[in-house]
Amino acid sequence: MRSRSITAGIASLMLVTMVSAGCAKKEDTSTATRAEQAAARAEDAARRAESAASRVEAAAQRAEAAAEKAERMFSKHLRK
């Protein structure tokens, strides 16, 4: 969950940087277009990173559940 918010913060920072760079030279439309494209790529990267973080979190939850199950099974065998 924490990595998702960090990733979103980084993407927002990149977006603001790209937009401000595009607005700094308004007379050059090709620079503004490139900045918009870069901002779109940054947003896409942020979405992909968020999706990856979600998958990692789900895998961690599954691993934790499996560890708990293994621990319960092991403790049952120790009692016998």
KAKALIN-V41387 format. One record per pair of residues at least 6 apart in sequence whose C-alpha atoms are under 6 Angstrom apart, sorted by the first residue. I is the first residue (numbers start at 1). J is the second residue. D is the distance in Angstrom with one decimal. If there is no record, write none. Layout:
i = <I:I>
j = <J:J>
d = <D:D>
//
This chain:
i = <4:11:11:15:18:18:22:22>
j = <50:42:46:39:35:39:32:35>
d = <5.3:5.9:5.5:5.0:5.2:5.8:4.2:5.3>
//
